[in-house]
Amino acid sequence: MVLITLSVSVSNTQRSMTPLDPQNKLFIITLDGFRWQELFNGADSALLNDKEATPLNSTIKALYWDRDPIERRKKLMPFTWNVIARDGQLYGNRKFQNKVNVSNPYALSYPGYSELLTGSVDLTINSNSKTKNTNSNILELLNASPAYKGKVAAFTSWDVFPYILNEQKSSFVINSGFENVKTKEPSIAQKLLNTLQSDVIAEKTATRYDELTYIASKEYIQNNKPSVVFLSFSGTDNAGHENRYDQYLEQANNADRMIGELWRMVQSMPEYAGKTTFMITTDHGRGNLPSNWGRHGLFVPGSGQTWFALLGHNVVPSGEMKIENQVYQKSLKDLMTQLLTKK
């Protein structure tokens, strides 16, 4: 078992000498634009009492408010604080000077995801426009390896991911936005999902509902047993941009529930039980004040502050990390590789 502490990577020499272990499974899960403030402290009282940000605040308070921040965060994200905090590791609580940051200066989604998955900062990627990413990402590199060839899949709510992952040159499964699930023998659930997306949902935006992304990924996992899965939710960021703190909290709680369900599912499957690690993180932070919490970007303080969590057989149960430390988003690519290597 590996304790990830101050260093989240291994040397190039170690990586080249240590082969990937095909028995190891990795799920990379992201909550778009979800702040460390809510992860570690729960709901913000100032935003709960802001009638514009939280119109139905009595209901939201009943669901997510407690004077004690420890209880408050458990109400918001019960799986995170009852399971991951007990059996895994959480990084990014700046109260303890345990810091996680993006390295790119833009603090936008495309640059953030590119940094996370390529392990580098490309300064030419400075917006969310649909342009092909020429940098190799961890998913395509793993899919090209003998250990994980044909065993990599990505399911995302945001329809820009085919460009971030450069779908045209990638040979692994990528399902994004309201794209139908393409398989030779679709399950009943996959057929229903495709019908819902094609025929029922009339107004299709840049992001589909996270629940649909989750269903698509879950069905694929059950039917195809991939070894490496990238699963990206967008509900928290959408709510933030709409300045709806109530919906932001609900989307975070919903993502936590789906992650918990997914963890229980894979632990019940012999292909994954005792062999799987979850890495959960975000692409960027948000403004650190009640006045700017819904925005993020180069000129919004707090936008570069992020977090990540680990849970699984390659992670020593250490809970919330309270040591002074600095980790950058680009380092997590090497950590992903480390979690898949033979021990």
C-alpha positions in Angstrom: 0.0 0.0 0.0 1.2 3.5 -0.8 0.8 6.5 1.4 0.7 9.6 -0.8 2.1 12.5 1.3 4.4 15.3 0.3 5.4 13.8 -3.0 2.7 12.7 -5.4 5.0 11.4 -8.1 7.8 9.0 -8.6 11.0 9.6 -10.5 11.2 9.0 -14.3 13.7 6.2 -13.6 11.3 4.5 -11.2 8.4 4.8 -13.7 10.4 3.4 -16.5 11.5 0.4 -14.4 8.2 -0.3 -12.7 5.6 -1.9 -15.1 1.9 -1.2 -15.0 -0.1 -3.9 -13.3 -3.2 -4.9 -15.4 -4.8 -6.1 -12.1 -5.0 -2.5 -10.9 -8.1 -0.4 -11.8 -8.4 3.4 -11.7 -11.4 5.7 -11.8 -10.7 9.4 -12.3 -13.8 11.4 -11.3 -14.2 15.2 -11.5 -16.7 17.7 -10.1 -16.4 20.7 -12.4 -15.7 23.9 -10.5 -16.4 22.6 -7.1 -14.7 24.7 -4.4 -12.6 23.3 -1.6 -14.5 25.6 0.8 -17.7 23.6 0.5 -15.8 20.3 0.4 -14.1 20.9 3.7 -16.5 23.3 5.5 -19.9 22.5 4.0 -22.5 25.1 3.1 -21.5 28.8 3.4 -23.9 30.7 5.7 -23.4 34.0 3.8 -24.5 32.4 0.6 -27.3 30.4 2.3 -28.7 33.7 3.5 -28.4 35.4 0.1 -31.9 35.4 -1.3 -30.7 35.7 -4.9 -28.2 32.8 -4.6 -30.5 30.6 -2.4 -34.1 31.5 -3.0 -35.6 28.5 -1.1 -33.1 28.8 1.8 -35.3 27.2 4.4 -35.4 23.9 2.6 -31.7 24.1 1.7 -30.8 25.0 5.3 -32.8 22.0 6.6 -30.9 19.7 4.3 -27.3 21.1 4.5 -26.9 23.5 7.4 -25.4 22.9 10.8 -23.4 25.2 13.1 -20.6 22.7 13.3 -18.6 22.6 10.0 -17.7 19.0 10.6 -21.4 18.0 10.7 -22.2 20.5 7.9 -19.8 18.9 5.4 -21.1 15.4 6.3 -24.6 16.6 5.5 -23.4 17.9 2.1 -21.2 15.0 1.1 -21.9 12.0 3.3 -20.0 9.5 1.2 -16.9 11.7 1.2 -16.9 12.3 4.9 -18.1 8.9 6.1 -16.2 6.7 3.8 -13.3 8.5 2.0 -12.3 10.3 5.2 -12.2 7.0 7.0 -10.7 4.7 4.3 -8.9 7.2 2.0 -7.2 10.6 1.9 -8.3 14.1 1.2 -6.0 17.0 0.2 -6.6 20.7 -0.1 -7.9 22.1 3.2 -6.2 25.4 3.3 -7.1 25.8 6.9 -4.1 23.5 7.6 -2.0 25.0 4.8 -2.6 21.8 2.8 -2.8 23.4 -0.6 -3.7 22.1 -4.1 -3.5 24.5 -7.0 -3.7 24.5 -10.8 -0.5 25.6 -12.5 -2.1 27.1 -15.5 -2.9 30.8 -15.1 -6.3 30.7 -16.6 -8.4 28.7 -14.1 -10.8 27.7 -16.8 -12.2 24.2 -17.5 -10.4 23.3 -20.7 -6.9 24.4 -19.4 -7.7 22.7 -16.1 -8.6 19.3 -17.6 -5.8 19.5 -20.0 -3.3 20.1 -17.1 -4.8 17.3 -15.1 -4.8 14.7 -17.9 -1.6 15.7 -19.7 0.6 16.6 -16.7 1.7 19.8 -18.3 0.6 23.4 -18.9 0.1 24.5 -22.5 -0.2 28.3 -22.4 -1.9 28.2 -25.9 -4.9 26.5 -24.3 -6.4 29.7 -22.7 -10.2 29.3 -23.3 -13.0 26.7 -23.5 -13.2 26.8 -27.3 -13.6 23.6 -29.2 -10.1 23.2 -30.5 -8.1 20.0 -30.7 -5.7 19.4 -27.9 -2.4 18.3 -29.4 -0.9 17.2 -26.1 -1.0 13.5 -25.2 -3.1 12.6 -22.2 -2.9 9.9 -19.7 -5.9 8.0 -21.1 -4.5 7.6 -24.5 -1.1 6.7 -23.1 -2.7 4.0 -20.9 -4.8 2.7 -23.8 -1.6 2.4 -25.9 0.1 0.2 -23.2 -0.1 -3.6 -23.3 -1.6 -3.6 -19.8 -4.6 -1.4 -20.6 -5.1 -1.5 -24.3 -8.8 -1.5 -25.1 -9.7 -1.1 -21.4 -10.0 2.7 -21.2 -13.2 4.8 -21.3 -14.3 8.3 -20.7 -17.9 9.5 -19.9 -18.4 13.2 -19.5 -21.3 15.6 -19.2 -19.5 18.5 -21.1 -19.4 18.2 -24.8 -16.0 19.8 -25.1 -14.2 16.7 -23.9 -13.9 15.1 -27.4 -11.6 18.1 -28.2 -9.7 18.0 -24.8 -9.1 14.3 -25.3 -8.6 14.8 -29.1 -11.1 12.1 -30.0 -9.9 11.9 -33.6 -6.5 10.5 -32.6 -7.6 8.6 -29.5 -8.8 5.0 -29.9 -10.5 4.6 -26.5 -14.3 5.0 -25.8 -15.3 8.7 -25.4 -19.0 9.5 -24.7 -19.7 13.2 -24.0 -22.6 15.6 -23.9 -25.9 14.2 -25.3 -24.0 11.7 -27.5 -25.7 8.4 -27.7 -24.0 5.3 -26.3 -22.6 3.3 -29.3 -22.2 -0.4 -28.8 -23.0 -3.5 -30.9 -25.4 -5.0 -28.3 -26.8 -2.2 -26.2 -28.5 -3.1 -23.0 -32.1 -2.2 -22.2 -30.9 0.7 -20.1 -28.6 1.9 -22.9 -31.5 1.8 -25.4 -33.7 3.8 -23.1 -30.9 6.3 -22.5 -30.4 6.8 -26.2 -34.1 7.2 -26.8 -34.3 9.7 -24.0 -31.4 11.8 -25.3 -32.5 11.6 -28.9 -36.3 11.9 -28.7 -37.4 13.2 -25.4 -34.9 15.9 -24.4 -35.7 18.7 -26.8 -33.3 21.4 -25.6 -29.7 20.1 -25.6 -27.1 22.4 -24.0 -23.4 22.0 -23.9 -23.7 19.7 -20.8 -26.1 16.9 -20.3 -27.5 16.0 -16.9 -25.0 14.4 -14.7 -27.4 11.6 -13.9 -27.4 10.6 -17.6 -23.6 10.6 -17.7 -23.6 8.4 -14.6 -26.1 6.0 -16.1 -24.2 5.8 -19.3 -20.9 5.1 -17.5 -22.4 2.6 -15.1 -24.0 0.5 -17.9 -20.7 0.5 -19.8 -18.8 -0.6 -16.7 -21.2 -3.4 -16.0 -21.2 -4.7 -19.5 -17.5 -4.1 -20.6 -15.4 -4.0 -17.4 -13.0 -1.3 -18.4 -9.8 -0.9 -16.2 -9.5 2.9 -16.5 -12.5 5.1 -16.4 -12.7 8.9 -16.6 -16.0 10.2 -15.3 -16.7 14.0 -15.3 -19.7 15.8 -13.8 -20.6 19.4 -14.7 -23.6 20.2 -12.5 -21.7 22.2 -9.9 -20.1 24.5 -12.4 -23.4 25.1 -14.3 -25.1 26.1 -11.0 -22.2 28.4 -10.1 -22.4 30.3 -13.3 -26.1 30.8 -12.8 -25.3 32.1 -9.3 -27.6 29.5 -7.8 -26.0 28.3 -4.6 -28.9 26.1 -3.7 -28.5 24.2 -7.0 -24.7 24.1 -6.5 -25.1 22.4 -3.2 -27.7 20.0 -4.6 -25.4 19.1 -7.5 -22.5 18.5 -5.2 -24.6 16.3 -2.9 -25.9 14.4 -6.0 -22.4 13.8 -7.3 -21.3 12.5 -3.9 -24.2 10.1 -3.9 -23.4 8.8 -7.4 -19.7 8.3 -6.5 -20.8 6.4 -3.5 -23.1 4.2 -5.5 -20.4 3.6 -8.1 -17.9 2.6 -5.3 -20.3 0.1 -3.8 -21.1 -1.3 -7.3 -17.4 -1.9 -8.3 -16.6 -3.4 -4.9 -19.4 -5.9 -5.5 -17.8 -7.0 -8.8 -14.9 -9.5 -8.8 -13.2 -7.7 -11.6 -12.8 -4.6 -9.4 -13.2 -5.6 -5.7 -10.0 -4.9 -3.8 -8.2 -3.8 -7.0 -9.7 -0.4 -7.7 -8.6 3.2 -6.7 -10.8 6.3 -7.1 -9.2 9.7 -7.6 -11.7 12.5 -7.2 -10.8 16.1 -8.0 -11.8 19.2 -9.9 -10.6 21.3 -12.8 -10.5 24.7 -11.1 -11.8 26.6 -8.1 -14.1 29.6 -7.9 -14.1 33.1 -6.3 -13.4 33.0 -2.6 -15.9 35.7 -1.6 -19.7 35.7 -1.5 -19.6 38.4 -4.1 -17.6 36.4 -6.7 -18.2 32.7 -5.7 -20.0 32.0 -9.0 -17.2 33.1 -11.2 -13.7 31.9 -11.9 -10.8 32.8 -14.2 -7.5 34.7 -14.4 -8.8 37.7 -12.5 -11.0 36.0 -9.9 -9.1 35.4 -6.6 -9.4 31.8 -5.4 -10.0 30.3 -8.9 -6.7 28.4 -8.9 -7.4 26.7 -5.6 -8.4 23.0 -5.9 -8.4 19.7 -4.0 -8.3 16.0 -4.6 -9.3 12.8 -2.8 -8.1 9.2 -3.0 -9.8 5.9 -2.1 -8.8 2.4 -2.8 -6.4 -0.5 -2.4 -3.3 1.5 -3.1 -4.1 4.2 -0.6 -3.3 4.1 3.1 -6.3 5.3 5.2 -5.1 8.7 6.4 -8.2 10.8 6.2 -8.1 14.6 5.9 -4.5 15.7 5.4 -3.5 18.3 8.0 0.1 18.8 7.2 1.5 21.9 5.4 2.0 20.9 1.8 1.7 22.2 -1.8 0.5 20.0 -4.7 -0.1 21.1 -8.2 -2.7 19.8 -10.6 -0.2 18.7 -13.2 1.4 16.3 -10.7 -1.7 14.2 -10.5 -1.0 12.6 -13.9 2.1 11.0 -12.5 0.2 9.9 -9.4 -2.4 8.2 -11.7 0.5 6.2 -13.2 1.9 5.4 -9.7 -1.5 4.1 -8.6 -1.4 1.6 -11.6 2.1 0.3 -11.2 3.1 -3.0 -9.6 4.0 -2.8 -6.0 
